[in-house]
Amino acid sequence: MARSVGSVEVNGYQIGPMMDLRGANLRGADLRGANLHRANLAQANLFEARLTGANLRGANLDLAQLASAILTEANLSGASTPEGGSGVRMAQ
């Protein structure tokens, strides 16, 4: 995935800061280094998504499926996360 300040398309969705991605199917998506600052990812399917180094600062992750998602070095400050973060890998 190309990295840029603006948005990019992944799995048919525009990915970028403050995007509304409620319920998006991003299963297995390569989101390494993506800027998802304040994005709404509530109820999104992020199963096995690669979010290494992603900016998820202030993102809404309520009820998102994060099982087996890779969040190594991702910025999650201020993000709402699923209770307990079950199944989330913070390191490889």
C-alpha beads as a LAMMPS data file, in Angstrom:
LAMMPS data file: protein, C-alpha beads

92 atoms
91 bonds

1 atom types
1 bond types

-500.0 500.0 xlo xhi
-500.0 500.0 ylo yhi
-500.0 500.0 zlo zhi

Masses

1 110.0

Atoms # bond

1 1 1 0.000 0.000 0.000
2 1 1 1.396 3.395 -0.927
3 1 1 1.882 5.753 1.994
4 1 1 0.684 9.340 1.779
5 1 1 -0.675 12.141 3.907
6 1 1 -4.084 11.875 2.225
7 1 1 -6.280 8.843 1.792
8 1 1 -5.631 5.601 -0.089
9 1 1 -7.932 2.812 -1.227
10 1 1 -7.764 -0.605 0.467
11 1 1 -10.275 -3.407 -0.160
12 1 1 -12.551 -0.873 -1.890
13 1 1 -12.546 1.552 1.076
14 1 1 -10.954 4.993 1.248
15 1 1 -8.520 4.843 4.176
16 1 1 -7.369 8.030 5.842
17 1 1 -7.728 10.355 8.806
18 1 1 -11.254 10.906 10.176
19 1 1 -12.815 8.479 7.652
20 1 1 -16.089 6.743 8.521
21 1 1 -15.274 3.045 8.186
22 1 1 -18.038 1.668 10.414
23 1 1 -18.574 -2.000 9.624
24 1 1 -15.877 -2.031 6.905
25 1 1 -14.495 -5.422 5.915
26 1 1 -10.748 -4.922 6.220
27 1 1 -9.990 -8.546 7.057
28 1 1 -6.323 -9.281 6.406
29 1 1 -5.746 -5.786 4.982
30 1 1 -2.234 -4.383 4.797
31 1 1 -2.616 -1.138 6.748
32 1 1 1.033 -0.810 7.807
33 1 1 1.803 2.836 8.505
34 1 1 -1.742 3.961 7.633
35 1 1 -2.983 7.259 9.028
36 1 1 -6.300 6.428 10.685
37 1 1 -6.233 9.323 13.140
38 1 1 -9.759 9.796 14.564
39 1 1 -11.208 7.307 12.040
40 1 1 -14.472 5.574 12.916
41 1 1 -13.717 1.836 12.779
42 1 1 -16.633 0.776 15.001
43 1 1 -17.756 -2.761 14.143
44 1 1 -15.096 -3.016 11.413
45 1 1 -13.658 -6.439 10.586
46 1 1 -9.907 -6.055 11.169
47 1 1 -9.285 -9.780 11.698
48 1 1 -5.632 -10.510 10.823
49 1 1 -5.140 -6.927 9.572
50 1 1 -1.543 -5.694 9.603
51 1 1 -1.585 -2.346 11.401
52 1 1 2.121 -2.165 12.229
53 1 1 3.096 1.461 12.787
54 1 1 -0.421 2.720 12.015
55 1 1 -1.671 5.969 13.512
56 1 1 -4.906 5.033 15.298
57 1 1 -4.756 7.985 17.683
58 1 1 -8.295 8.869 18.778
59 1 1 -9.848 6.190 16.535
60 1 1 -13.180 4.588 17.447
61 1 1 -12.594 0.819 17.603
62 1 1 -15.764 -0.032 19.546
63 1 1 -16.897 -3.584 18.728
64 1 1 -14.217 -3.866 16.011
65 1 1 -12.999 -7.405 15.320
66 1 1 -9.299 -7.208 16.157
67 1 1 -8.562 -10.904 16.692
68 1 1 -5.089 -11.703 15.348
69 1 1 -4.588 -8.103 14.207
70 1 1 -0.951 -7.008 14.361
71 1 1 -0.590 -3.654 16.110
72 1 1 3.172 -3.535 16.660
73 1 1 4.271 0.082 17.191
74 1 1 0.763 1.352 16.329
75 1 1 -0.250 4.584 18.057
76 1 1 -3.449 3.813 19.989
77 1 1 -3.391 6.810 22.334
78 1 1 -6.893 8.076 22.938
79 1 1 -8.433 5.278 20.860
80 1 1 -11.463 3.410 22.133
81 1 1 -10.636 -0.287 22.010
82 1 1 -12.682 -3.461 22.428
83 1 1 -12.910 -4.554 26.044
84 1 1 -9.824 -6.492 27.025
85 1 1 -8.223 -6.389 23.560
86 1 1 -8.575 -10.191 23.305
87 1 1 -6.669 -11.744 20.413
88 1 1 -4.682 -8.615 19.569
89 1 1 -0.983 -9.152 18.915
90 1 1 1.185 -6.232 19.973
91 1 1 4.463 -7.807 18.826
92 1 1 5.564 -10.462 16.365

Bonds

1 1 1 2
2 1 2 3
3 1 3 4
4 1 4 5
5 1 5 6
6 1 6 7
7 1 7 8
8 1 8 9
9 1 9 10
10 1 10 11
11 1 11 12
12 1 12 13
13 1 13 14
14 1 14 15
15 1 15 16
16 1 16 17
17 1 17 18
18 1 18 19
19 1 19 20
20 1 20 21
21 1 21 22
22 1 22 23
23 1 23 24
24 1 24 25
25 1 25 26
26 1 26 27
27 1 27 28
28 1 28 29
29 1 29 30
30 1 30 31
31 1 31 32
32 1 32 33
33 1 33 34
34 1 34 35
35 1 35 36
36 1 36 37
37 1 37 38
38 1 38 39
39 1 39 40
40 1 40 41
41 1 41 42
42 1 42 43
43 1 43 44
44 1 44 45
45 1 45 46
46 1 46 47
47 1 47 48
48 1 48 49
49 1 49 50
50 1 50 51
51 1 51 52
52 1 52 53
53 1 53 54
54 1 54 55
55 1 55 56
56 1 56 57
57 1 57 58
58 1 58 59
59 1 59 60
60 1 60 61
61 1 61 62
62 1 62 63
63 1 63 64
64 1 64 65
65 1 65 66
66 1 66 67
67 1 67 68
68 1 68 69
69 1 69 70
70 1 70 71
71 1 71 72
72 1 72 73
73 1 73 74
74 1 74 75
75 1 75 76
76 1 76 77
77 1 77 78
78 1 78 79
79 1 79 80
80 1 80 81
81 1 81 82
82 1 82 83
83 1 83 84
84 1 84 85
85 1 85 86
86 1 86 87
87 1 87 88
88 1 88 89
89 1 89 90
90 1 90 91
91 1 91 92
